[in-house]
Amino acid sequence: MPIVKGAFEMPTLRDVALTTPYIHHGSYITPEQVVDHYDRGGDVKGSLSPIIVPLKLSAQDKADLVTFLKSPTGAPETVAFPQLPQ
């Protein structure tokens, strides 16, 4: 398999609202911050692809996108520790 410079493996969106921090460098705490990042076209760096451009989303589009991203999030699982014999 060829190596793609600057590529990242994308995790699932399941429970994404519970898996902060976000982005490969972990600098965003909320899904809203991630949407704002991509809406402005990312951060200018030498490895930024020229096809990455600002999205120019409306406030409603951003809110709808965040709602969509959070939609596959379920209730947090409760972990019960087993009782060990003494």
Summary of the structure (lengths in Angstrom):
residues: 86
radius of gyration: 17.7
end to end distance: 52.6
largest distance: 63.4
contacts: 129
relative contact order: 0.18
helix: 28%
strand: 2%
